[in-house]
Amino acid sequence: MGVEKKVLSIRLDEKMIRDLRVCAEKENRNLSNLIETILKDYLKKQK
């Protein structure tokens, strides 16, 4: 089936959250999906 995902609680600046929500909306994503995509891209670049 699908990949099991864990819940992670993080603290972000309110302005950053607002800005990320705007970006997510532009890409027709939810905030969680946008953050996950950003992190996946970052990890790919680190390899």
N, C-alpha and C positions, 0 to 999 in steps of 0.2 A: 504494500500500500504506500501511503505517503510518508514523508520524513517526519519523525516525531520532533516537535518544536518545544523548547523550554520557554517559560515566561521569565523575562528579565526586567527588573525595575531600575531605571536610570533617572538621574536628575539633569534637566537641561534648562537653560535660560528661557524665559517666556518668549522673548523675541525670536530666539532660534526656533522654538516650536511653531510659532506663528508663521515664520518664513518657510519652514519645512512643510507645513500644511498647505501653503500656497503652491509650493513646488509640486507636492503630491496631487493636488487638485488639477493642476495644469497637465499632469501626466496620467490623469484618471486612475490614480492609485490611492490606497489609504496610507496613513502616516507610517504604520508599521511596515508595510511593504516597501515604501520608499527608503526607510532607514535600513532595512535588510538588504536592499539592492545596493545602496551606497556602501555598506560594509562588505558585501561580496566583491564589489569592484575594487575596493581598497585592498582586500586580501589577495586578489588576483595579481595586483600590481606589486605586492610584496614578495611574490614567489619568483 
